[in-house]
Amino acid sequence: MNVMNLNVIPPPARAATDLNYEADLKVALDPILVELLDRAEAAGWDRRKAAYTVMFLAARNLTDSKGPPGNGSSAG
């Protein structure tokens, strides 16, 4: 398992409207996700089910954090 600092995510180098923004974000988040899944698997969890659960939690987080437009709040 490659241990890395999960607290460090590089900031964006482009505007969110740039065509390469999402590709850069994938590069930034991929090693963190790999590390998370490695840790879950090392703890005894099934890697595929852990990945599915991350997708579920990410979707739920987007749904749960939506408040009235423009209020800037997020639940977490």
MOPAC internal coordinates of N, CA, C and O (Angstrom, degrees):
PM7 1SCF
backbone

  N    0.0000 0     0.00 0     0.00 0    0    0    0
  C    1.4508 1     0.00 0     0.00 0    1    0    0
  C    1.5159 1   108.41 1     0.00 0    2    1    0
  O    1.2310 1   120.42 1   -49.22 1    3    2    1
  N    1.3218 1   116.81 1   130.78 1    3    2    1
  C    1.4528 1   122.76 1   178.17 1    5    3    2
  C    1.5240 1   108.23 1   -89.74 1    6    5    3
  O    1.2310 1   120.15 1   -68.57 1    7    6    5
  N    1.3317 1   117.33 1   111.43 1    7    6    5
  C    1.4586 1   121.03 1  -177.38 1    9    7    6
  C    1.5243 1   109.16 1   -87.71 1   10    9    7
  O    1.2310 1   121.02 1   -51.76 1   11   10    9
  N    1.3140 1   115.66 1   128.24 1   11   10    9
  C    1.4545 1   120.75 1   178.33 1   13   11   10
  C    1.5139 1   109.20 1  -135.89 1   14   13   11
  O    1.2310 1   120.42 1   -12.03 1   15   14   13
  N    1.3082 1   116.80 1   167.97 1   15   14   13
  C    1.4504 1   121.48 1   179.74 1   17   15   14
  C    1.5264 1   108.94 1   -80.29 1   18   17   15
  O    1.2310 1   120.75 1   -72.53 1   19   18   17
  N    1.3170 1   116.17 1   107.47 1   19   18   17
  C    1.4618 1   120.26 1  -178.93 1   21   19   18
  C    1.5256 1   112.27 1   -74.31 1   22   21   19
  O    1.2310 1   120.01 1   173.23 1   23   22   21
  N    1.3176 1   117.59 1    -6.77 1   23   22   21
  C    1.4612 1   120.85 1  -179.65 1   25   23   22
  C    1.5232 1   112.96 1   -87.59 1   26   25   23
  O    1.2310 1   120.23 1   174.50 1   27   26   25
  N    1.3367 1   117.16 1    -5.50 1   27   26   25
  C    1.4663 1   120.14 1  -176.41 1   29   27   26
  C    1.5279 1   109.95 1  -110.30 1   30   29   27
  O    1.2310 1   121.23 1   -65.46 1   31   30   29
  N    1.3130 1   115.25 1   114.54 1   31   30   29
  C    1.4627 1   122.07 1   174.20 1   33   31   30
  C    1.5187 1   105.90 1  -122.13 1   34   33   31
  O    1.2310 1   119.91 1   -55.31 1   35   34   33
  N    1.3211 1   117.77 1   124.69 1   35   34   33
  C    1.4630 1   118.53 1  -179.20 1   37   35   34
  C    1.5267 1   110.97 1   -64.71 1   38   37   35
  O    1.2310 1   120.36 1   -36.60 1   39   38   37
  N    1.3229 1   116.91 1   143.40 1   39   38   37
  C    1.4678 1   119.90 1   179.23 1   41   39   38
  C    1.5231 1   110.91 1   -72.44 1   42   41   39
  O    1.2310 1   120.37 1   -19.89 1   43   42   41
  N    1.3295 1   116.90 1   160.11 1   43   42   41
  C    1.4619 1   119.25 1   178.74 1   45   43   42
  C    1.5259 1   111.25 1   -66.64 1   46   45   43
  O    1.2310 1   121.45 1   -35.59 1   47   46   45
  N    1.3175 1   114.84 1   144.41 1   47   46   45
  C    1.4628 1   120.99 1   177.38 1   49   47   46
  C    1.5283 1   110.97 1  -101.90 1   50   49   47
  O    1.2310 1   120.63 1   174.81 1   51   50   49
  N    1.3200 1   116.40 1    -5.19 1   51   50   49
  C    1.4655 1   121.73 1  -177.54 1   53   51   50
  C    1.5280 1   109.59 1  -131.60 1   54   53   51
  O    1.2310 1   120.89 1   -16.78 1   55   54   53
  N    1.3004 1   115.90 1   163.22 1   55   54   53
  C    1.4600 1   121.59 1   174.94 1   57   55   54
  C    1.5269 1   109.36 1   -70.09 1   58   57   55
  O    1.2310 1   120.36 1   -29.15 1   59   58   57
  N    1.3108 1   116.92 1   150.85 1   59   58   57
  C    1.4608 1   121.57 1   179.83 1   61   59   58
  C    1.5200 1   112.43 1   -60.42 1   62   61   59
  O    1.2310 1   120.19 1   160.06 1   63   62   61
  N    1.2995 1   117.24 1   -19.94 1   63   62   61
  C    1.4660 1   121.39 1   178.99 1   65   63   62
  C    1.5230 1   112.74 1   -86.22 1   66   65   63
  O    1.2310 1   119.92 1   170.41 1   67   66   65
  N    1.3348 1   117.76 1    -9.59 1   67   66   65
  C    1.4679 1   122.18 1   179.87 1   69   67   66
  C    1.5308 1   109.43 1   -67.32 1   70   69   67
  O    1.2310 1   120.19 1   -38.96 1   71   70   69
  N    1.3178 1   117.25 1   141.04 1   71   70   69
  C    1.4627 1   121.45 1  -178.79 1   73   71   70
  C    1.5297 1   113.05 1   -62.22 1   74   73   71
  O    1.2310 1   119.50 1   154.41 1   75   74   73
  N    1.3345 1   118.56 1   -25.59 1   75   74   73
  C    1.4634 1   121.98 1  -178.99 1   77   75   74
  C    1.5240 1   113.94 1   -94.23 1   78   77   75
  O    1.2310 1   120.12 1  -178.33 1   79   78   77
  N    1.3259 1   117.38 1     1.67 1   79   78   77
  C    1.4654 1   121.59 1  -177.75 1   81   79   78
  C    1.5279 1   111.68 1   -57.46 1   82   81   79
  O    1.2310 1   120.44 1   130.05 1   83   82   81
  N    1.3216 1   116.76 1   -49.95 1   83   82   81
  C    1.4693 1   119.92 1  -177.91 1   85   83   82
  C    1.5230 1   112.04 1   -66.93 1   86   85   83
  O    1.2310 1   120.02 1   144.49 1   87   86   85
  N    1.3270 1   117.57 1   -35.51 1   87   86   85
  C    1.4676 1   120.23 1   176.68 1   89   87   86
  C    1.5246 1   109.83 1   -63.63 1   90   89   87
  O    1.2310 1   120.44 1   138.13 1   91   90   89
  N    1.3336 1   116.77 1   -41.87 1   91   90   89
  C    1.4689 1   120.30 1   177.09 1   93   91   90
  C    1.5214 1   110.97 1   -63.32 1   94   93   91
  O    1.2310 1   120.60 1   140.24 1   95   94   93
  N    1.3136 1   116.45 1   -39.76 1   95   94   93
  C    1.4628 1   120.69 1   179.88 1   97   95   94
  C    1.5267 1   111.02 1   -64.56 1   98   97   95
  O    1.2310 1   120.57 1   139.92 1   99   98   97
  N    1.3263 1   116.52 1   -40.08 1   99   98   97
  C    1.4717 1   120.03 1   176.47 1  101   99   98
  C    1.5169 1   110.97 1   -60.71 1  102  101   99
  O    1.2310 1   120.55 1   138.03 1  103  102  101
  N    1.3308 1   116.55 1   -41.97 1  103  102  101
  C    1.4651 1   120.84 1   178.34 1  105  103  102
  C    1.5282 1   110.32 1   -63.70 1  106  105  103
  O    1.2310 1   120.04 1   141.67 1  107  106  105
  N    1.3192 1   117.53 1   -38.33 1  107  106  105
  C    1.4640 1   121.86 1  -179.21 1  109  107  106
  C    1.5234 1   112.01 1   -70.11 1  110  109  107
  O    1.2310 1   120.13 1   140.88 1  111  110  109
  N    1.3292 1   117.37 1   -39.12 1  111  110  109
  C    1.4655 1   120.65 1  -174.41 1  113  111  110
  C    1.5225 1   114.52 1   -90.47 1  114  113  111
  O    1.2310 1   119.90 1   157.32 1  115  114  113
  N    1.3260 1   117.79 1   -22.68 1  115  114  113
  C    1.4656 1   120.36 1  -175.93 1  117  115  114
  C    1.5257 1   113.57 1   -55.97 1  118  117  115
  O    1.2310 1   118.80 1   130.15 1  119  118  117
  N    1.3274 1   119.89 1   -49.85 1  119  118  117
  C    1.4698 1   117.90 1  -178.54 1  121  119  118
  C    1.5271 1   112.63 1   -65.12 1  122  121  119
  O    1.2310 1   120.48 1   150.92 1  123  122  121
  N    1.3198 1   116.68 1   -29.08 1  123  122  121
  C    1.4630 1   120.02 1   178.52 1  125  123  122
  C    1.5206 1   110.08 1   -70.71 1  126  125  123
  O    1.2310 1   120.48 1   138.22 1  127  126  125
  N    1.3231 1   116.69 1   -41.78 1  127  126  125
  C    1.4573 1   120.43 1   177.84 1  129  127  126
  C    1.5232 1   111.15 1   -65.72 1  130  129  127
  O    1.2310 1   120.49 1   137.62 1  131  130  129
  N    1.3250 1   116.67 1   -42.38 1  131  130  129
  C    1.4686 1   120.77 1   177.77 1  133  131  130
  C    1.5277 1   109.76 1   -58.93 1  134  133  131
  O    1.2310 1   120.57 1   134.72 1  135  134  133
  N    1.3279 1   116.52 1   -45.28 1  135  134  133
  C    1.4641 1   121.04 1   179.58 1  137  135  134
  C    1.5277 1   110.81 1   -62.50 1  138  137  135
  O    1.2310 1   120.17 1   137.57 1  139  138  137
  N    1.3204 1   117.29 1   -42.43 1  139  138  137
  C    1.4628 1   121.30 1   178.62 1  141  139  138
  C    1.5230 1   110.91 1   -61.28 1  142  141  139
  O    1.2310 1   120.32 1   134.31 1  143  142  141
  N    1.3328 1   117.00 1   -45.69 1  143  142  141
  C    1.4617 1   120.61 1   179.77 1  145  143  142
  C    1.5256 1   111.25 1   -68.20 1  146  145  143
  O    1.2310 1   119.98 1   143.48 1  147  146  145
  N    1.3350 1   117.64 1   -36.52 1  147  146  145
  C    1.4645 1   120.84 1   175.14 1  149  147  146
  C    1.5253 1   110.87 1   -60.59 1  150  149  147
  O    1.2310 1   120.87 1   136.39 1  151  150  149
  N    1.3319 1   115.93 1   -43.61 1  151  150  149
  C    1.4660 1   120.24 1  -179.59 1  153  151  150
  C    1.5241 1   111.39 1   -65.84 1  154  153  151
  O    1.2310 1   120.79 1   137.85 1  155  154  153
  N    1.3175 1   116.09 1   -42.15 1  155  154  153
  C    1.4674 1   119.57 1   178.85 1  157  155  154
  C    1.5282 1   110.13 1   -62.66 1  158  157  155
  O    1.2310 1   120.55 1   136.53 1  159  158  157
  N    1.3200 1   116.56 1   -43.47 1  159  158  157
  C    1.4594 1   121.19 1   179.84 1  161  159  158
  C    1.5324 1   110.85 1   -65.46 1  162  161  159
  O    1.2310 1   120.47 1   138.35 1  163  162  161
  N    1.3218 1   116.70 1   -41.65 1  163  162  161
  C    1.4717 1   120.48 1   178.83 1  165  163  162
  C    1.5280 1   111.27 1   -63.68 1  166  165  163
  O    1.2310 1   120.61 1   152.05 1  167  166  165
  N    1.3244 1   116.45 1   -27.95 1  167  166  165
  C    1.4623 1   120.83 1   178.72 1  169  167  166
  C    1.5301 1   111.73 1   -81.17 1  170  169  167
  O    1.2310 1   120.69 1   174.05 1  171  170  169
  N    1.3356 1   116.28 1    -5.95 1  171  170  169
  C    1.4536 1   119.62 1   177.37 1  173  171  170
  C    1.5182 1   115.40 1   108.82 1  174  173  171
  O    1.2310 1   119.82 1   179.02 1  175  174  173
  N    1.3265 1   117.95 1    -0.98 1  175  174  173
  C    1.4585 1   121.13 1   179.11 1  177  175  174
  C    1.5171 1   109.98 1   -80.91 1  178  177  175
  O    1.2310 1   120.65 1   -30.15 1  179  178  177
  N    1.3263 1   116.35 1   149.85 1  179  178  177
  C    1.4558 1   122.30 1   175.27 1  181  179  178
  C    1.5342 1   108.80 1   -70.88 1  182  181  179
  O    1.2310 1   120.28 1   -54.31 1  183  182  181
  N    1.3308 1   117.07 1   125.69 1  183  182  181
  C    1.4655 1   121.63 1  -175.34 1  185  183  182
  C    1.5219 1   112.38 1   -59.90 1  186  185  183
  O    1.2310 1   119.97 1   136.45 1  187  186  185
  N    1.3264 1   117.66 1   -43.55 1  187  186  185
  C    1.4730 1   121.07 1  -179.08 1  189  187  186
  C    1.5304 1   110.66 1   -63.59 1  190  189  187
  O    1.2310 1   120.38 1   136.89 1  191  190  189
  N    1.3229 1   116.88 1   -43.11 1  191  190  189
  C    1.4682 1   120.09 1   178.89 1  193  191  190
  C    1.5218 1   110.84 1   -68.16 1  194  193  191
  O    1.2310 1   120.20 1   145.52 1  195  194  193
  N    1.3334 1   117.22 1   -34.48 1  195  194  193
  C    1.4638 1   120.59 1   176.71 1  197  195  194
  C    1.5307 1   110.22 1   -64.56 1  198  197  195
  O    1.2310 1   120.11 1   137.56 1  199  198  197
  N    1.3303 1   117.40 1   -42.44 1  199  198  197
  C    1.4599 1   121.04 1   178.72 1  201  199  198
  C    1.5308 1   110.52 1   -63.39 1  202  201  199
  O    1.2310 1   120.56 1   137.45 1  203  202  201
  N    1.3256 1   116.54 1   -42.55 1  203  202  201
  C    1.4582 1   120.42 1   177.50 1  205  203  202
  C    1.5279 1   110.02 1   -61.09 1  206  205  203
  O    1.2310 1   120.59 1   137.50 1  207  206  205
  N    1.3180 1   116.47 1   -42.50 1  207  206  205
  C    1.4607 1   120.79 1  -178.66 1  209  207  206
  C    1.5267 1   110.94 1   -65.39 1  210  209  207
  O    1.2310 1   119.89 1   142.60 1  211  210  209
  N    1.3247 1   117.82 1   -37.40 1  211  210  209
  C    1.4659 1   120.93 1   176.06 1  213  211  210
  C    1.5277 1   109.74 1   -62.02 1  214  213  211
  O    1.2310 1   120.20 1   136.98 1  215  214  213
  N    1.3267 1   117.22 1   -43.02 1  215  214  213
  C    1.4724 1   120.52 1   177.99 1  217  215  214
  C    1.5284 1   110.30 1   -61.62 1  218  217  215
  O    1.2310 1   120.58 1   135.75 1  219  218  217
  N    1.3316 1   116.49 1   -44.25 1  219  218  217
  C    1.4612 1   120.86 1   179.74 1  221  219  218
  C    1.5243 1   110.58 1   -61.38 1  222  221  219
  O    1.2310 1   120.63 1   132.13 1  223  222  221
  N    1.3344 1   116.40 1   -47.87 1  223  222  221
  C    1.4584 1   120.27 1  -178.47 1  225  223  222
  C    1.5248 1   111.81 1   -64.58 1  226  225  223
  O    1.2310 1   120.29 1   142.46 1  227  226  225
  N    1.3289 1   117.06 1   -37.54 1  227  226  225
  C    1.4594 1   120.34 1   178.26 1  229  227  226
  C    1.5313 1   110.19 1   -63.36 1  230  229  227
  O    1.2310 1   120.29 1   134.88 1  231  230  229
  N    1.3134 1   117.04 1   -45.12 1  231  230  229
  C    1.4634 1   120.76 1   179.18 1  233  231  230
  C    1.5250 1   110.74 1   -64.57 1  234  233  231
  O    1.2310 1   120.61 1   137.36 1  235  234  233
  N    1.3139 1   116.45 1   -42.64 1  235  234  233
  C    1.4712 1   120.29 1   179.59 1  237  235  234
  C    1.5258 1   109.96 1   -64.26 1  238  237  235
  O    1.2310 1   120.52 1   140.73 1  239  238  237
  N    1.3198 1   116.61 1   -39.27 1  239  238  237
  C    1.4569 1   120.25 1   179.65 1  241  239  238
  C    1.5228 1   110.93 1   -61.05 1  242  241  239
  O    1.2310 1   120.22 1   139.42 1  243  242  241
  N    1.3195 1   117.18 1   -40.58 1  243  242  241
  C    1.4672 1   119.90 1   177.92 1  245  243  242
  C    1.5150 1   111.08 1   -65.21 1  246  245  243
  O    1.2310 1   120.41 1   138.67 1  247  246  245
  N    1.3146 1   116.81 1   -41.33 1  247  246  245
  C    1.4567 1   121.53 1   179.96 1  249  247  246
  C    1.5217 1   111.14 1   -67.93 1  250  249  247
  O    1.2310 1   120.42 1   134.18 1  251  250  249
  N    1.3318 1   116.80 1   -45.82 1  251  250  249
  C    1.4590 1   121.79 1  -177.38 1  253  251  250
  C    1.5156 1   112.97 1   -68.57 1  254  253  251
  O    1.2310 1   119.82 1   152.10 1  255  254  253
  N    1.3324 1   117.95 1   -27.90 1  255  254  253
  C    1.4622 1   120.23 1  -174.46 1  257  255  254
  C    1.5209 1   113.02 1   -88.77 1  258  257  255
  O    1.2310 1   120.42 1   177.57 1  259  258  257
  N    1.3274 1   116.80 1    -2.43 1  259  258  257
  C    1.4607 1   118.84 1  -179.49 1  261  259  258
  C    1.5224 1   109.64 1   -78.57 1  262  261  259
  O    1.2310 1   121.54 1   -58.76 1  263  262  261
  N    1.2994 1   114.67 1   121.24 1  263  262  261
  C    1.4513 1   121.03 1   174.92 1  265  263  262
  C    1.5044 1   108.57 1  -117.53 1  266  265  263
  O    1.2310 1   120.50 1    13.42 1  267  266  265
  N    1.3191 1   116.65 1  -166.58 1  267  266  265
  C    1.4642 1   118.86 1   176.39 1  269  267  266
  C    1.5303 1   110.35 1   -59.65 1  270  269  267
  O    1.2310 1   119.24 1   -36.21 1  271  270  269
  N    1.3209 1   119.05 1   143.79 1  271  270  269
  C    1.4613 1   121.85 1  -178.00 1  273  271  270
  C    1.5248 1   111.26 1   -55.75 1  274  273  271
  O    1.2310 1   121.40 1   -43.56 1  275  274  273
  N    1.3089 1   114.92 1   136.44 1  275  274  273
  C    1.4597 1   120.29 1   173.91 1  277  275  274
  C    1.5142 1   115.81 1    82.01 1  278  277  275
  O    1.2310 1   119.23 1  -175.12 1  279  278  277
  N    1.3446 1   119.07 1     4.88 1  279  278  277
  C    1.4641 1   118.05 1  -177.64 1  281  279  278
  C    1.5086 1   112.67 1   -87.08 1  282  281  279
  O    1.2310 1   120.01 1   164.26 1  283  282  281
  N    1.3595 1   117.59 1   -15.74 1  283  282  281
  C    1.4473 1   121.39 1   175.19 1  285  283  282
  C    1.5168 1   115.15 1    70.17 1  286  285  283
  O    1.2310 1   119.74 1  -170.92 1  287  286  285
  N    1.3194 1   118.10 1     9.08 1  287  286  285
  C    1.4639 1   119.41 1  -178.55 1  289  287  286
  C    1.5134 1   110.11 1   -94.87 1  290  289  287
  O    1.2310 1   121.22 1   -23.29 1  291  290  289
  N    1.3182 1   115.28 1   156.71 1  291  290  289
  C    1.4591 1   119.68 1   174.06 1  293  291  290
  C    1.5137 1   108.05 1  -143.71 1  294  293  291
  O    1.2310 1   121.12 1   -44.62 1  295  294  293
  N    1.3089 1   115.46 1   135.38 1  295  294  293
  C    1.4634 1   120.40 1   176.29 1  297  295  294
  C    1.4985 1   107.65 1   -84.48 1  298  297  295
  O    1.2310 1   119.81 1   -27.42 1  299  298  297
  N    1.2900 1   117.97 1   152.58 1  299  298  297
  C    1.4364 1   117.16 1   179.16 1  301  299  298
  C    1.4068 1   111.09 1  -162.58 1  302  301  299
  O    1.2310 1   120.10 1   180.00 1  303  302  301

